[in-house]
């Protein structure tokens, strides 16, 4: 292991290679404390610093190995809840489910290994400040690529951890989650690469002070009257959701919950009706129409199919604003479609309605009076550019329908809500999400919690949603892609300039 691991030292004392490896793995595994539900936002730079210390004297090969040792347990712990969906509800044996998640975590960690190798190979020497910025830029670019290559999986990108009360939350409207992640990488690098505390401390203090000051900026302004919105959380366990013997009971119970709401718009979660729209009982529709009256609308999750027979995961309206439907655009690999070359794995799963097609990239907004909601479904919330595009298209607030019962009592629910909170801050738009088992919650345009329901509790939630207009710099400039490209170009040019000025030895 000594040839693969770079030298690590604590308080000036060199660690044995095995101890350094354990330290890296422990730092990565514990880094998930920075995310919901723990939300110890301050801990992630500390955990990253332990990793960046390993890069100080590393060769490219050693850097890649160290990065993998840190990132593999980071992702394995952070998204370990995927094993529940694969085993308990997907039909895989538990050992096979955990093996699949371990392989997936290894793939995610490979992006960090690649970034570490590039950062060490091409990083400028002699300047801790420039080396830190260059390394941060490379890791930011890798995180961005991880979010779209092979359809992408941007879950647990470091910048998502800095929701309020973190002072860095003020940067979301300016640079988004990837930009905040760049700051975290840079802070860790400045200290780990040996910049004098007299130089990094003012930089850190300035960033924290600026982030705090930015929290007071009003990036958007109210438009129209507030809209009364009600969320229904039926709390149906996943192993009951597709049980035909229980379907009638769940449908009528959701109608009863709907009758307890008062909102002009009532929202039921993703696949709240686990049927094709054409299969929904007419008696249920009539009961809902009676409950709603003439001036209200319900938006529920169901499956639809188009003229070509393609099945969509959809949100469908009944009531005053009908007809309206939204079809999920960014599908979940293995859960909603089979990626190329993985048909064998897809066939091993027993997930209902798992052969779906995506909806159109741009779809109609849900308009009620002066309110214009951009609808998205489940983990589409993880894709910042998709949400930013909806805001540029005229959305005054954002509405998410989800079913996270697939993951039982795990961190998935809280992590998903935290992502929604980041999207609210990036776009300066209210974010409302109706989920089957939690977290059903509303965030205002400043990321403050309007109201929330406890996880795994049946109930309803009434909210007043104030639409907003005006674009944040992050949305106006096009989202993540232009930002990451600009950061990388500046870092590369700075490194090249420094290399030219450094005399050869």
C-alpha positions in Angstrom: 0.0 0.0 0.0 2.9 2.3 0.6 3.6 2.7 -3.1 -0.1 3.6 -3.8 -0.8 6.0 -0.9 0.9 9.4 -0.6 2.6 10.2 2.7 0.3 11.6 5.4 1.3 13.3 8.6 -0.5 14.5 11.7 1.1 17.2 13.9 4.4 16.7 12.0 4.4 12.9 12.5 4.2 10.6 9.5 1.5 8.0 9.6 1.9 4.4 8.5 0.3 3.8 5.1 -2.5 1.7 6.6 -3.3 4.4 9.1 -3.4 7.0 6.4 -5.8 4.9 4.3 -8.1 4.4 7.3 -8.1 8.1 8.0 -9.0 8.9 4.4 -11.8 6.4 4.3 -13.2 7.5 7.7 -13.1 11.2 6.6 -15.1 10.3 3.4 -17.6 8.1 5.2 -18.3 10.7 7.9 -18.5 13.6 5.4 -22.2 12.8 4.8 -22.9 14.3 8.3 -22.7 17.7 6.5 -25.9 16.9 4.6 -29.5 16.5 5.8 -30.8 15.2 8.1 -27.7 16.0 10.3 -26.8 19.2 8.4 -23.5 19.8 10.1 -22.5 22.1 7.2 -19.2 23.1 8.8 -17.9 19.6 8.8 -17.5 19.1 5.0 -14.5 21.4 4.6 -12.9 19.6 7.5 -13.4 16.2 5.9 -12.2 17.6 2.5 -9.1 19.0 4.2 -8.1 15.5 5.3 -8.3 14.4 1.7 -6.5 17.4 0.3 -3.6 16.9 2.7 -3.0 13.6 0.9 -2.6 15.4 -2.3 0.3 17.7 -1.1 3.1 15.3 -2.0 1.2 12.8 -4.0 2.1 11.5 -7.5 -0.9 11.4 -9.9 -1.3 7.7 -9.3 -1.2 8.2 -5.5 -3.7 11.1 -5.7 -6.2 8.9 -7.7 -5.9 6.1 -5.1 -6.3 8.5 -2.2 -9.3 10.2 -3.9 -11.0 6.8 -4.4 -10.4 5.8 -0.8 -12.1 9.0 0.4 -14.9 9.2 -2.2 -16.0 5.6 -2.3 -17.2 5.4 1.3 -18.6 8.9 1.0 -21.0 7.9 -1.8 -21.6 4.4 -0.4 -22.8 5.8 3.0 -24.5 8.8 1.4 -26.7 6.8 -1.1 -26.7 3.5 0.6 -30.5 3.8 0.8 -30.6 2.8 -2.8 -30.2 -0.8 -1.6 -33.6 -0.7 0.0 -35.3 0.0 -3.4 -33.3 -2.7 -5.1 -33.8 -5.4 -2.5 -37.0 -4.8 -0.6 -39.0 -3.6 -3.6 -36.9 -4.4 -6.6 -36.6 -8.1 -5.9 -32.8 -8.5 -5.7 -31.2 -10.5 -2.9 -29.8 -8.1 -0.3 -26.1 -9.1 -1.0 -26.7 -8.4 -4.7 -28.4 -5.1 -3.9 -25.5 -3.9 -1.8 -23.0 -5.1 -4.4 -24.9 -3.1 -7.0 -24.8 0.0 -4.8 -21.1 -0.5 -4.0 -20.4 -0.7 -7.8 -22.4 2.5 -8.3 -20.5 4.3 -5.5 -17.3 3.1 -7.1 -18.4 4.7 -10.4 -19.2 8.0 -8.6 -15.9 7.9 -6.8 -14.0 7.3 -10.1 -14.9 10.9 -11.0 -13.1 12.1 -7.9 -10.1 9.9 -8.7 -9.9 11.3 -12.2 -10.1 14.9 -10.9 -7.3 14.2 -8.3 -5.0 12.7 -11.0 -5.6 15.7 -13.3 -5.2 18.2 -10.5 -1.9 16.8 -9.3 -0.5 16.3 -12.8 -1.2 19.8 -14.1 -1.4 21.9 -10.9 1.0 24.8 -10.6 3.8 24.3 -8.2 5.1 26.7 -5.6 1.9 28.7 -5.0 -0.5 27.2 -2.5 -3.1 29.8 -3.5 -3.1 29.0 -7.2 -2.8 25.3 -6.5 -5.8 25.4 -4.3 -7.9 27.4 -6.9 -6.8 25.1 -9.7 -7.6 22.0 -7.7 -11.0 23.4 -6.7 -11.7 24.2 -10.3 -10.9 20.7 -11.5 -13.0 19.1 -8.9 -15.9 21.4 -9.6 -15.7 20.5 -13.3 -15.7 16.8 -12.4 -18.7 17.2 -10.2 -20.6 19.1 -12.9 -19.7 16.3 -15.4 -20.9 13.7 -12.9 -24.2 15.5 -13.0 -24.9 14.9 -16.7 -22.7 12.2 -18.2 -24.7 9.0 -18.7 -27.9 11.0 -17.7 -26.1 12.2 -14.6 -26.4 11.7 -10.8 -25.6 14.9 -9.0 -26.7 13.7 -5.6 -24.4 14.6 -2.7 -22.5 17.2 -4.7 -20.7 19.1 -1.9 -22.3 22.5 -2.6 -25.7 21.1 -1.6 -24.6 20.9 2.0 -24.5 24.7 2.7 -28.2 25.4 3.3 -29.1 27.9 6.0 -27.7 28.6 8.6 -24.5 28.2 6.6 -23.1 31.7 5.7 -22.3 30.3 2.3 -26.0 29.9 1.5 -25.9 33.5 0.3 -23.9 32.5 -2.7 -26.5 30.2 -4.2 -28.3 32.9 -6.2 -24.9 34.0 -7.6 -23.1 30.8 -8.4 -25.5 27.9 -7.6 -24.6 24.7 -5.8 -21.5 24.0 -8.0 -20.1 27.4 -7.3 -20.6 26.9 -3.5 -18.9 23.5 -3.9 -15.9 25.4 -5.6 -15.7 27.6 -2.5 -15.6 24.5 -0.2 -12.9 22.8 -2.3 -10.9 26.1 -2.3 -11.1 26.6 1.5 -9.9 23.0 2.1 -7.1 23.4 -0.4 -5.8 26.8 0.9 -5.2 25.3 4.3 -4.1 21.8 3.2 -1.6 23.1 0.6 0.2 25.2 3.2 -1.0 28.8 2.7 -0.1 30.9 5.7 -3.0 31.4 8.1 -2.4 35.2 7.7 -3.4 34.8 4.1 -6.2 32.2 4.2 -7.9 33.6 7.2 -8.8 36.9 5.7 -10.0 35.1 2.5 -12.2 32.9 4.6 -13.5 35.7 6.7 -14.3 37.8 3.6 -16.2 34.9 2.0 -18.3 34.2 5.1 -19.1 37.9 5.6 -20.0 38.3 2.0 -22.2 35.2 2.1 -24.0 36.6 5.1 -24.5 40.0 3.5 -25.9 38.3 0.3 -28.6 36.6 2.4 -30.2 40.1 2.8 -30.4 40.7 -0.9 -33.9 40.4 -2.4 -33.3 38.7 -5.8 -36.9 38.6 -6.9 -40.1 40.5 -6.1 -43.7 39.3 -5.5 -46.0 39.1 -8.4 -49.8 38.6 -8.1 -51.7 37.5 -5.0 -50.6 34.5 -2.9 -52.1 31.2 -4.0 -53.7 28.9 -1.5 -52.0 25.5 -2.0 -52.7 22.3 0.0 -50.5 19.2 0.0 -51.8 15.7 0.7 -49.3 13.2 2.2 -51.0 9.8 2.2 -48.0 7.9 3.7 -48.7 4.6 1.8 -45.8 2.1 2.3 -44.3 1.0 -0.9 -45.1 -2.7 -0.4 -48.8 -1.7 -0.3 -48.8 0.8 -3.1 -49.0 -1.7 -5.9 -51.2 -4.2 -4.0 -54.3 -4.5 -6.1 -56.3 -5.7 -3.1 -55.5 -2.4 -1.3 -55.8 -0.1 -4.2 -59.5 0.8 -3.7 -58.9 1.6 0.0 -56.0 3.9 -0.8 -57.8 5.8 -3.6 -60.8 6.5 -1.3 -58.6 7.5 1.6 -56.8 10.0 -0.6 -60.2 11.4 -1.6 -61.1 11.7 2.1 -57.8 13.6 2.8 -58.5 15.8 -0.2 -61.8 16.8 1.4 -59.9 18.1 4.4 -58.0 20.6 2.4 -58.9 24.2 1.7 -56.4 25.3 -1.1 -57.3 26.5 -4.5 -54.8 24.0 -5.7 -54.5 20.6 -4.0 -51.4 18.5 -4.8 -51.1 14.7 -4.3 -47.7 13.1 -4.7 -46.0 11.2 -7.5 -47.9 8.1 -8.5 -50.5 8.8 -5.9 -52.8 6.9 -8.3 -50.6 3.9 -9.4 -52.6 3.5 -12.6 -52.8 4.6 -16.1 -55.0 7.7 -16.3 -57.4 5.7 -18.5 -57.8 3.1 -15.6 -58.8 5.6 -12.9 -62.3 4.7 -11.7 -65.0 7.1 -12.8 -66.5 6.9 -9.3 -63.3 8.3 -7.9 -63.3 11.2 -10.5 -66.9 12.0 -9.6 -66.2 12.0 -5.9 -63.2 14.3 -6.4 -65.2 16.6 -8.6 -67.8 16.8 -5.8 -65.2 17.6 -3.2 -63.4 20.2 -5.3 -66.5 22.2 -6.5 -66.1 24.6 -9.4 -63.2 26.8 -8.5 -60.6 24.3 -7.3 -58.0 22.0 -8.9 -56.3 18.8 -7.8 -53.0 17.8 -9.3 -52.2 14.1 -8.8 -49.5 11.6 -9.9 -50.5 8.9 -12.4 -49.2 7.2 -15.5 -50.2 8.3 -19.0 -49.4 7.0 -22.5 -49.1 8.9 -25.7 -50.4 8.0 -29.2 -47.3 5.9 -29.8 -48.0 3.9 -26.6 -45.1 5.4 -24.6 -45.7 5.4 -20.9 -45.0 8.6 -19.0 -44.7 9.3 -15.2 -47.1 12.2 -15.1 -48.8 14.9 -13.0 -52.4 15.3 -14.2 -54.9 18.0 -13.2 -58.6 17.6 -12.6 -60.8 20.6 -11.9 -60.9 24.2 -13.0 -57.5 24.4 -14.8 -57.9 21.0 -16.5 -56.8 19.8 -19.0 -53.2 20.0 -17.8 -50.6 17.4 -17.6 -46.8 17.3 -17.0 -44.6 14.3 -18.1 -41.4 13.6 -16.3 -38.4 14.6 -18.4 -35.4 13.2 -16.5 -36.0 9.5 -15.8 -34.3 7.4 -13.2 -32.0 4.8 -14.7 -33.0 1.2 -13.8 -36.1 2.4 -12.0 -37.9 4.0 -14.9 -35.9 2.9 -17.9 -33.0 0.6 -18.8 -29.7 2.3 -19.8 -28.0 0.8 -22.9 -26.1 -2.5 -22.3 -27.9 -2.9 -18.9 -30.9 -4.8 -20.0 -29.8 -7.9 -18.1 -29.8 -6.0 -14.8 -33.1 -4.2 -15.6 -34.8 -7.5 -16.3 -33.6 -8.8 -12.9 -35.7 -6.1 -11.1 -39.4 -6.3 -10.5 -40.3 -2.6 -10.5 -43.8 -1.8 -11.8 -44.2 0.7 -14.7 -40.4 0.7 -15.2 -40.3 0.9 -19.0 -41.1 4.6 -19.5 -40.3 7.4 -21.9 -39.3 11.0 -21.1 -41.5 14.0 -21.6 -40.7 17.0 -23.8 -37.8 19.2 -22.7 -40.1 22.2 -22.3 -43.7 21.8 -21.2 -46.5 24.1 -20.2 -46.6 25.9 -16.8 -49.5 25.2 -14.5 -51.2 28.6 -14.5 -53.8 29.6 -11.9 -54.6 33.3 -12.0 -51.3 35.2 -12.0 -49.5 32.1 -10.6 -47.4 30.0 -12.9 -45.9 26.9 -11.4 -43.2 24.8 -13.1 -43.9 21.2 -12.2 -41.2 18.6 -11.8 -41.2 15.0 -10.5 -39.0 13.3 -7.9 -35.3 13.5 -8.5 -35.6 16.0 -11.3 -35.0 18.5 -8.5 -31.4 17.4 -8.5 -30.8 19.0 -11.9 -30.2 22.7 -11.4 -30.1 23.6 -15.1 -33.5 21.9 -15.7 -35.0 24.0 -12.9 -33.2 27.2 -14.0 -34.7 26.7 -17.5 -38.2 26.5 -16.1 -37.6 29.8 -14.3 -36.4 31.5 -17.4 -39.5 30.2 -19.1 -41.7 32.3 -16.7 -42.3 30.1 -13.6 -43.2 32.2 -10.6 -42.9 29.2 -8.2 -41.7 25.5 -8.4 -43.7 22.4 -7.6 -42.3 18.9 -7.0 -44.3 15.7 -6.7 -42.3 12.7 -5.2 -42.7 9.2 -3.8 -39.7 8.4 -1.6 -41.4 5.4 0.1 -39.0 3.3 -2.0 -36.2 4.1 0.5 -38.1 3.5 3.8 -36.9 5.4 6.9 -33.6 6.6 5.5 -31.8 9.9 4.8 -33.2 10.0 1.3 -36.3 12.0 2.3 -34.2 14.7 4.1 -31.6 14.9 1.4 -34.3 15.3 -1.2 -35.9 18.2 0.7 -32.5 19.9 1.1 -32.0 19.8 -2.6 -35.3 21.5 -3.1 -34.3 24.2 -0.6 -31.1 24.8 -2.7 -33.2 25.1 -5.9 -35.4 27.7 -4.1 -32.3 29.7 -3.1 -30.7 29.5 -6.6 -33.8 30.7 -8.4 -35.4 33.0 -5.7 -38.6 31.1 -6.2 -40.8 29.3 -3.6 -40.3 25.5 -3.7 -43.2 23.3 -2.7 -43.0 19.5 -2.7 -45.8 17.0 -2.1 -44.5 13.5 -1.2 -46.0 10.2 -0.3 -44.1 9.6 2.9 -42.2 12.9 3.4 -40.8 15.3 3.4 -43.9 17.3 2.3 -42.7 20.9 2.8 -42.8 24.4 1.4 -39.8 26.8 1.2 -40.1 30.4 0.4 -37.9 32.2 -2.2 -35.3 32.8 0.5 -35.1 29.2 1.6 -37.1 29.6 4.8 -39.4 26.8 5.8 -43.1 27.8 5.3 -44.5 24.6 6.8 -43.7 20.9 6.8 -45.3 17.6 7.6 -43.5 14.9 9.6 -42.2 12.0 7.7 -44.3 8.9 7.5 -47.4 10.6 8.9 -50.6 10.8 7.0 -51.9 14.3 6.8 -52.6 17.5 4.8 -50.7 20.9 4.8 -52.1 24.3 3.8 -49.7 26.9 2.4 -49.9 30.4 1.0 -47.5 30.5 -2.0 -46.4 33.9 -3.1 -45.2 33.9 -6.7 -42.1 35.8 -7.6 -40.6 37.4 -10.7 -37.0 38.5 -11.5 -34.0 36.4 -12.3 -31.0 35.7 -10.0 -27.6 36.0 -11.6 -27.3 32.2 -11.5 -30.5 31.7 -13.6 -29.9 34.7 -15.8 -26.4 33.6 -16.9 -27.6 30.1 -17.8 -27.1 27.9 -14.7 -24.2 25.6 -14.0 -22.5 25.0 -17.4 -21.3 28.6 -18.1 -20.2 29.0 -14.5 -18.1 25.9 -14.4 -16.6 26.6 -17.8 -15.6 30.1 -16.7 -14.1 28.8 -13.4 -12.1 26.2 -15.2 -10.8 28.6 -17.9 -9.7 31.2 -15.3 -7.9 28.5 -13.2 -6.1 27.0 -16.2 -5.0 30.3 -17.5 -3.8 31.3 -14.1 -1.8 28.0 -13.7 -0.2 28.4 -17.2 0.8 32.0 -16.4 2.3 30.9 -13.1 4.2 28.1 -14.7 5.8 30.4 -17.3 7.0 32.7 -14.5 8.4 29.9 -12.4 12.1 29.4 -13.1 13.2 25.8 -13.8 15.4 24.2 -11.2 
